[in-house]
Amino acid sequence: MSNSAQLIVWPNNGVQGSSNQRFYFEEVGTDYRGEKFYKIRNVKTGKVLDISGGVAYNGAPIIQFTDHGGKNQLWYFRGSLTSYFQIVSALDDHYCMDIEGSGKANGTRVILWTNNKANNQKFHRAITF
């Protein structure tokens, strides 16, 4: 699999989703506040979610990329992992993952955006075994 595939919105492909729709969270450390940070790894490709170009700004694409250990590949979860939560950048915690324009259409991009606590910045996880 090549690097830089854009993260997009797509309907679930079945009860557990296809492996390209599944991710797992790897706890990789804590910051100076004691807050845990994670890598988010795709089950199919083994690549991690990454802020393209390594710079936080409104509209920065969220892509999958080979794990290089950069801060642009580290994320915090704000809220409850058993309910809705935000996925906040460890590169700059003023930014979080955002469904572009609150879109619901297939192919809508997941981007980085200033944290405004809107519903298009809230995610939940489906637990599968």
C-alpha positions as CSV (number, residue, x, y, z in Angstrom):
1,M,0.0,0.0,0.0
2,S,1.2,3.4,-0.9
3,N,1.5,6.4,1.5
4,S,-0.7,9.4,1.6
5,A,-4.2,7.8,1.1
6,Q,-6.7,10.4,2.3
7,L,-9.0,9.4,5.2
8,I,-12.6,9.6,4.1
9,V,-16.1,8.9,5.2
10,W,-17.6,5.7,3.9
11,P,-20.5,3.4,5.0
12,N,-19.7,0.4,7.1
13,N,-19.1,-2.7,4.9
14,G,-20.9,-5.2,7.1
15,V,-21.2,-5.9,10.8
16,Q,-17.5,-5.5,11.5
17,G,-16.5,-3.5,8.4
18,S,-13.7,-4.4,6.0
19,S,-10.2,-4.5,7.3
20,N,-9.5,-1.2,5.5
21,Q,-12.3,0.4,7.7
22,R,-10.9,-0.9,11.0
23,F,-8.3,0.8,13.1
24,Y,-6.7,0.0,16.4
25,F,-5.3,2.4,19.0
26,E,-1.7,1.9,20.2
27,E,-0.9,3.7,23.4
28,V,2.6,5.0,23.0
29,G,3.2,7.3,26.0
30,T,2.0,10.2,28.1
31,D,2.7,13.9,28.0
32,Y,3.8,16.3,30.7
33,R,0.2,16.4,32.0
34,G,-0.1,12.7,32.3
35,E,-2.4,12.5,29.3
36,K,-2.1,9.4,27.1
37,F,-1.3,9.7,23.5
38,Y,-1.8,7.1,20.8
39,K,-1.0,6.0,17.2
40,I,-4.1,5.0,15.2
41,R,-3.2,2.1,12.9
42,N,-5.2,0.7,10.0
43,V,-5.7,-3.1,10.3
44,K,-5.3,-3.7,6.5
45,T,-2.3,-1.6,5.7
46,G,-0.5,-1.3,9.0
47,K,0.0,2.4,8.3
48,V,-0.9,5.1,10.9
49,L,-3.0,8.2,10.6
50,D,-0.9,11.2,9.9
51,I,-1.3,15.0,9.4
52,S,-0.1,15.4,5.9
53,G,3.1,17.5,5.7
54,G,3.5,17.5,9.4
55,V,2.0,21.0,9.9
56,A,-1.2,21.7,11.8
57,Y,-3.6,24.1,10.0
58,N,-7.3,24.2,9.2
59,G,-8.0,21.9,6.3
60,A,-4.8,19.8,6.6
61,P,-5.5,16.3,5.2
62,I,-5.5,13.3,7.5
63,I,-3.8,10.5,5.6
64,Q,-2.4,7.1,6.3
65,F,1.4,6.9,6.2
66,T,4.3,4.6,7.2
67,D,5.0,4.9,10.9
68,H,8.0,7.2,11.3
69,G,7.4,8.2,15.0
70,G,6.6,11.9,14.2
71,K,4.4,14.0,16.4
72,N,2.1,14.4,13.5
73,Q,1.2,10.7,13.9
74,L,0.2,11.0,17.6
75,W,-3.3,11.6,18.9
76,Y,-5.1,12.2,22.2
77,F,-8.7,11.2,22.9
78,R,-10.8,13.7,24.6
79,G,-14.1,12.4,26.0
80,S,-15.1,8.9,26.7
81,L,-13.9,6.0,24.6
82,T,-17.1,4.2,25.5
83,S,-19.2,7.1,24.1
84,Y,-18.3,10.0,21.8
85,F,-14.9,11.5,21.8
86,Q,-12.6,13.9,19.9
87,I,-9.4,12.8,18.2
88,V,-7.0,15.7,19.1
89,S,-3.6,16.2,17.5
90,A,-0.5,15.8,19.7
91,L,1.3,18.1,17.2
92,D,-1.0,21.0,18.3
93,D,-3.8,20.3,20.7
94,H,-5.9,23.2,19.4
95,Y,-6.7,21.0,16.4
96,C,-8.6,17.8,16.0
97,M,-10.0,15.5,13.4
98,D,-13.0,17.0,11.6
99,I,-15.5,15.7,9.0
100,E,-15.1,18.4,6.3
101,G,-18.1,20.7,6.2
102,S,-20.1,18.3,8.4
103,G,-20.5,16.2,5.2
104,K,-22.3,12.9,5.1
105,A,-21.6,11.9,1.5
106,N,-19.4,9.0,0.6
107,G,-15.9,10.3,0.1
108,T,-16.1,13.3,2.4
109,R,-12.6,14.1,3.7
110,V,-11.5,13.8,7.3
111,I,-9.3,16.9,7.9
112,L,-7.7,18.7,10.7
113,W,-9.6,21.8,12.1
114,T,-9.5,24.1,15.1
115,N,-11.3,22.4,17.9
116,N,-14.8,23.8,18.1
117,K,-16.5,20.8,19.8
118,A,-19.0,20.5,16.9
119,N,-20.7,17.2,16.1
120,N,-18.5,16.7,13.0
121,Q,-15.5,16.5,15.4
122,K,-17.0,13.7,17.5
123,F,-16.3,10.1,16.9
124,H,-17.3,6.8,18.4
125,R,-15.8,3.3,18.2
126,A,-17.4,0.0,17.4
127,I,-15.8,-2.7,19.4
128,T,-15.2,-5.9,17.4
129,F,-13.4,-9.1,18.2
